[in-house]
C-alpha cells in the first residue's frame, strides 16, 4: 500500500510511469500515481470501462495528500459499485454546478428588483414611483452595491443604513425607506410565482425565500398621526390674504388660486389638483373628474364644483394656453410641482404671524371643521375620495354621491365666504 514516505521516494525516469496502490479490493478501480520525467507526481483513479482503462485526475502529490486522494478514490469506487461511470457522473455534477451558477447569474440584483417594482407601479398607474425609487436609492447604495443579488441581502445588511438615518435625526425618513424596501421585497417574492410573469425564458428571477425587511421593526414613535388643523379664523385670514394681500406677499396668482381651490374643494390632495387637465372639467355638470392614474387609490374621483371654484377656474381658463389647469411656471406642458405649494406655504408662514401649518393640514382641516358644520363623516370621506372597504361599497355601490357631496361643499363654501355663520 502507498505511504507518504514511499511516494516521496519515487524517482523520475526517462518516460512517464505508473505505480499502483496495492489493496485487496476488486472491481472498484485503483488509486495510482503517475510519475513524470520532470518529477511531477499525480494521483489518478484508474478503472476499466468496456475493457478500456480510464483515468480520472485527482491532484498532485504532495499538495494533495495521500489521505485526500484515498477519499476521492473511495467516492469513485462507490459510483462504480452502483453501476455508474465515474467520468459521466463527474460531467453530470459539473453540469449541475454550472446550472446553479447560471441560475445565480440570472437572479436579479437589488437594483433590478427596485427597477422592476417601479416599472410595475408605472404599469398600474401608481403615482410617485420615480420619487420613491430615488428616495431609496439615495440611501441604500451608500451601504449596498446595486449589483448585489436581492436574495443575498439580509436584515444585517440593511440595519446600518437605517441606523445612520436614525442617528442623524431622519427617523421618519428611515421608516419611509423601510416601508418602500419592504414592499419591494414583497413584490419580488410574488414576481417569480405570478403566472402573469411566467414564460420559460424569463430573463430575471429573484428567488426570494423571505423578506429581509420583515425582521426590522418600525420606529413607531416617529410617525404619529398629525393632529393640527387650521381654525376658521386662520382660514378666513389665509383666504383674505390670498385675495387682497399683495404689497408684502409676493405669490403668483396661480399659486394663490391653487391654495383656494384645494381649500374650497374640501382638502383635495394637492398632487391631484396640480395634475388636473382642463378636459377633466365638465362645465355643464359642474364637476371635476380626477383621473384614476393620478388618484391615490387608482380609481376615478368626482368632485362637485361650487360657484367660488367655478369662478376661479373660468377666470384661469380665459388666460390659459396649457392642457393643465395649474401648469408649471413658464412650462405649458407640465403640471405645477407640489413642492411649489409647499414652498409658497413656507414663505407665507414666514411673512405672516399665522401658526405653523402645511398643505397636508388642509385635508385634516376640512375633515375636522366639516364635522362642526354637521357634514356627516361618510360624506366628508366621500368628498375626499376615501376608499370604503366593505363588500357592498367595494363591489356593488357605483353611486357617486354627487348630490350629497355637493351639499356638503356648498355648506363649507358658505362658511368660508362668511355667508353662513359658524359655531
N, C-alpha and C positions, 0 to 999 in steps of 0.2 A: 504493500500500500504506500501511496505517496506520503511523504513527510516534508515539512518545510526545508529541513536540512538536505534531504535528497534532491529536492528541486533546485536548491541553491548550488548543488554540486554539479548539475548538468552542464557540460561544456558544449559550445557551438562546434559544428562540423562544417565541412565544405558545402554540404547540401542540407536543406531542412529535414528534420526527422521528428517522429512522434514517440512519446513514451506513454504507456497506458497504466492507469491506476488498477491494480490487481484487487478485485473483490470477488466474492462468491456469487454475486447476483448474475442472473442470466436473462437475456431478452429485454433488458431495460436500459440498454445503452451504457456507454462508458465515459468516464472523465479522462481526457487525455491532455497532454501538454505538447505543443509544437515548439521546437527549439529552432530558431532561425540562425543563419550564418553569422549575423551581427550580434548574437547573444540574446535576442528578444525571446521571451518565454510566454506563450499564450495558452490559457486554459480554453479547451473546447469540449463540447459534448458531441460524442460520436454515436451514431445509431445507424441501423440499416433499414432502408425503405425500398421495397421491391428489389431486394438483393443488392442495392447500391448503397455505398457508405455516404452518409450525410453528416455535415459538421455544423454546429452552431457555436459561434464565438461567445465566450463568457467574459473574458478580460485578461489583462496581462499580469503576470506574477512579477514582483510582489505587491503591486498596487492593489490587485485583487488577491485577497488571502486565500489560502487553501480551504479554510472553513467556508468562506463565502462561495467559492467555486463548487464545493460539495453541496451546498444548499441549492444552488441553481441546478446542479445535476439531478438532485432528488426531485425537483419540480418537473424537470423534463421527463425523468423516468416515470413519474406518476402519470403524466399525459400519455406516455407510450402504453402503460399498463391499462389505461382506459380506452385504448384503441385509437388514440388521436395522434396525428402527426405533429410533433412539436413546432416545426417550422411554420406549418399552416396556422397553428394556434398563436404563434408569435405575431404573424401577419394580421390575424384577426384582432389581437389585443392592440397592435399598433393602429389598426383602422378605428377601433373603438376610441382610443385616446385621441386620435385626430378628429373624430366626430365631436368629442367633448370640447376640444379646442375650438373647432369651427363653430360649435353651438355657443361657446362662451364669447367668441368674437362677434356673433350675431346679437348677443344680448345687448340691450340698449344702455347707453350711458345715462347719467343723471341729467345731462344737458338734453339728450334725446327725449327723455321722459318729460321734462318740463316743456320742451318744444311741442311734443306730441299732445300733451294736455292742453296747451294754449291753442293749438290748431283745432282740437276737439271742441273747445269752448267757442272758437270762432265759427265753426260749422253750426253750432247750436245757438248762435246769436247771443252769446253771453258777453256782456259788456265788460270793459276794464281788463280784458285778458292780457293785453300788452302791458298795461300798467302793473298788474300783479306779477307778470313774468320778470319785468325789470326790477321790481321790488325785491324779489327773492334772489335773483342772480347777483344783484349788487352786494348782497351779504354772503351768500353761500360760497361763491367762488373764491373768496378770500381764504377759505378754510379747506375746500374740497375741490380737487381738479375736476373740471367739467367733463373729462373723458372717463372718470371713474364709473364703473358699471353700477347701475342703480341697485342691483341685487346684492352688491357687496357693501353697501352703506349700512352702518349700524347706528343705534342711538348714540354711542360714544363718539361717532364721527360728527354728529350734529350738535351735541351739547356744547362744545367750545364756542361755536358760532352764536348760539342763543345766549350763552353766558356773557359773551363780550357785549352783546346788545343790552342785556340787563344791567351790566356793570357800568355802562355809560349812560344809563337812565332811560333807555328806549325800551321800556318793558312792554308797553302796548304794541310797539312795532314788532318786538320779539314774538308776541302772541300771534300777530298777523302773519308773520313769516312761517311760524309753526303751523298755523291753520292752512296756509296755501300748500306747504310741503305735505301735510297730512292728506289733503285732498289729492295731490299729485300722485303719491304712492298708492292711495286707494284706487285712483284711476288706472295706474299701472297694473295692479293686481287683477282688475277686471279686463284690461286690454287683451291679454292673451286668451282669455276664456270667452270673449264676446263673439258669438257666431257672426256678427256683422263685420268683424275684422278678419274673419278666417279666410285664408287661402294657403295652399300648400307651401308656397314660396314666400310666405310673409317675411319681409326683409328684417324686421326688428321685433324681437320679443324681449320682455323684461324679466321673466322667470322670477317674479317676486313671490316669496312664500309667506311673508309677513310685512306689516307696515312698521318701519323702524321708528316712526314719529309717535306711534300709539303709546310707547313706553315713557314718553317725555311729558310731564304734567304741564298743564296750562297755568300761567301766573294769574290766578283768579282775582287777586286784589287790583290788578291793573286795569281791568275792563269793566268797571262798574257802570251800569246804565246811567246815562246822563239824566239830570233832573231839572235842568234850567229851562225856563221858558220866559218869553217877554210878557210883561203886563200890558193891559190895554193902554195905559198911559205911555208906555215905551213904544208900543205900536203906533199910537197917534203921532208921537214925536218923530219916529222914523219916517212914516208916510208923509208927514208935513214937510220934513226936511228934503225928502225926495222931490216934492213938488215945488218948493219955494226957496230952498237954501242953495244959493249959487255963489255968493261972494267969497266964502271961505271953504266951500265944499266942492272941490273940483272932480266931479264924477261925470262921465259921459252919460248922455240921456239914455242910451241903450242900456247901460248898467242900472240906472235908476228904474227904468221900465222892467228890467229883469227882476229886481227886488220886489217891485209892486206886484208883478204877475205871480211870482212864487207865493206871495202872501195872500193875494185875493183868490187864488185857486185852491186855498186850503192847505198850504205847505207841501205842494208837489215837489218832488226831488229836483234840484237844480239841473242835474245831468239831463233829465228827461225834457225839461223846459228848454234848455240850451240847444238840444238836438231836434226840436220840433221844426218841421217844414211847413211852409205856407199851405202846401197841399194837404196837411193833416187837419186843417181847419175847415169845418163845414159852417159857412157863414149863415146859411138859412136855418140850420138846426141849432146853431149857436153852441157848437161843441168842438173840442179838440180830441182827436183820437191819437193817443200815444202808441206808436208802432211797437209791436212785440219785440223787435230787435233792439230797442233802446229802453224797454221797460224792465225793471229788475226781475220780475217773475216770468218774463218771456211770454207774456200774453198782452193782447191789446187792452188799453185802459182808456175809458171815455170820461172826459172832464167837461162838465157844463160850463159855459162862459157867461159870467154876469155882465151887466151893462158896463161896469167900470173896466173890466178886462177887454171887452169888445172895443170900447172907445180907444184904449191904449193900442190895441193891435191894428185897428183901422188906420190910426194915425201913422204907425210904423210902416204899414203896408204901402201907403201912398208914397213913401220915400225909399222903399226897399228895392234893390236890384239883385238880391240874393235869394237862393232857394230856402235858406234858413230864416226863421223869424228873428233869431238872435245870432247873426253871423259874427265871426271873428273880426276884430278891428282891422280894417284895410285888407281883409281877405274874404271875398264874397262866397267862396266855395267851401268854407269850413265853419263849423259852429263855434260859438263863444266857448272857450275852455272854462270848466267850473272853477279853476283857480283864479280866474278873473273876478268872479263873485267873492271868493274868499279874500282876495287882496283888497277889494273895494270895502268889504265889511271891516277889515282890519284898519284901513285908512279912516273909515267913518268913526270907528271907536276912538281912534287917536285924536280926531278933530273935536269930537263931542264929549260930553260927560256921561254918556249912557253906560250902564253896566255891561260887563263883558258878555258877548253873545257871538254865536257863529251861525252860518247858514243852516246847519243841522238843527238849530233850535227853532227854525220856522215851523218845521213839521210838528215838533212837540208843543209849540205854542198853540197851533190850531187845535191839536188833539185835546189840550187842556182847557183852553178858553172856550172852545166849541162846546165842551161839556157844560160850562157855566151858562151857555145860551140855550141849553136844553136840546141841542142836536144829539140824537142818540149815538151811543158808541158804535153801533153797527153802521149807521150812516156816515159817521166820521171815518170809520175804517174803509168804507166803500169809496168815499170821496178821495181818500189817499191811495186807493188801489191795493189794500192789504189782501193777501190770499186767504181764503176760507177753506180749511182743511176737512170739513165734514163731508161725508159721501154725497149728500144732496147738492151742496154747493160745488163740489169738485166735478161731479159727473152730469148733473141734470139741470142745475139752475143757470140758464143763459140770459135771464132778465138783467138788464143793465142798471136798474135802479136809478134811471136818469132823472125821473121826477123827484125822487127823494133827495138825490144828491144836489139837484138844482135848488130845491127849497132850503137845504142846509147852507149852501153857499150864498144864497140871497140874504139869508138871515145874518150870516157872517159879514157880508158886504155892507149891509145896512148899519151894522155897529162900527165897522172900520170907517165908514163915511159919516158917522155920527148922526145918521138918520134916526136910528133907534138907540135909546139909552141902554146901558148895560148895568148890571147889578154889581 
